């Protein structure tokens, strides 16, 4: 296996990146000494208060450098498998925190046994 192979990932925006511009974010991500990744674009949510829109949004490939990142934005990046493992561990992959919580619950239940009905 070549663990250096780049894969496309969709990740939640880390809280420390909220408010940065896309240009600032790109500089941070490509120069990371631990897990450098190449940003490709963002998924931006539409205003869900509009009737009939719900949780819809749009993919914005390579937005302008001055685009301000929002807490609800998700990123599309190219990164290696180690980046994916880090993103999963930090709950940045969509639903990864839900999966982690579910697996921890299963582990806890298997260690403690079924709940008592008494």
N, C-alpha and C positions, 0 to 999 in steps of 0.2 A: 504494500500500500504506500502511496505517496501522500503523506499528510500535509505536504506543502501545496497541494492542488487547491486552487481557488474554487469556491462554490458561491452561489448567490444565496444571500440570507436576507430575510426581512426581520428587523429587530425594532423593539420599542426604543424610544429616545431615552437615554439615561438622564435623570433629573439634572445633573450638572451641565448638560448641554442645552437645556431650555433657555431661550433668550439669545443664544449665540446666532450669528448669521450662518448661512450655509457655507460660505467661504471660510469662516473661522472653524466651523465644525470639520470641514474637509481637511484643513491644515492639521487639526488635532488628530484626526483618525488616520491619516496616511503617515504621520510621523510618530505614531505610538511605538515605543520601544518594545512593548510586550506583544500586542496583537494588532499590527497595522492592517487596515482594510481600505478598500477603495470605494467611496460612496458613489452610487449610481443615480440616486434620486430619493424622493420621499413619497409617502402616502399621506395625503392631507385630508382630514375629516372635514366634511361640510358642516355648516351650522345645523345641528340636529333639532333645533327648535322650529325649523321650517316645516309646515305640515306636509306629510307624505314623504319626507326625505329620510328619516331615521338615521341609521349609522352609515350613511353613504359618504363617499369621498372620491378622490381622484389621485392617480399616479402622476407625479411631476418629475420627469426625467431631467437631471442636471439643472435644477432651478438656478436663477441668478444668484451670484455670490452674496448679495445684500438681503436675500430672503431670510427673515427671522424665523427661527425654529420654535415651534409650539409644543407644549407638553403632550398634545394628542398626536403629533406627527410620528410616523414610523419610517425607518430608514431602509433602503435597499442598498446592500453593500456586497462587494466581493471579498471574501475572506477564507482562510484555511479552516480545517476541521477543529483546530485548537481554539480558534475564535468562536466557532459554533458551540463548543463545549463550555467555554467561558460565558457566552451569552445565555446558554441554557441554565447554567449554575446561578447566574445573577437574575434569572427570571425575565430576561429581555426578549426571548423568543415568544411569539404569540402563543398563549396558553401554556407556556412552560412552567409558570408559577402554579397554575391549576394542576398540571400533571405532577409536579413535584409535591404539592400538598396532598394529592390523592395517593401517590406512592408512599409518602410518609405515614399517612393514615393507615394504609394497608399493612405497612411494616409494623406499626404500633399495635394494630389489632392482632396480627399474627403472633407478636411477642407476648401479648397479654391474654390471648385467647378470646373467644366470643364473649360479648357482654352478658352479665348475669341477669336473669329474669326475676330474681327474688327481691 
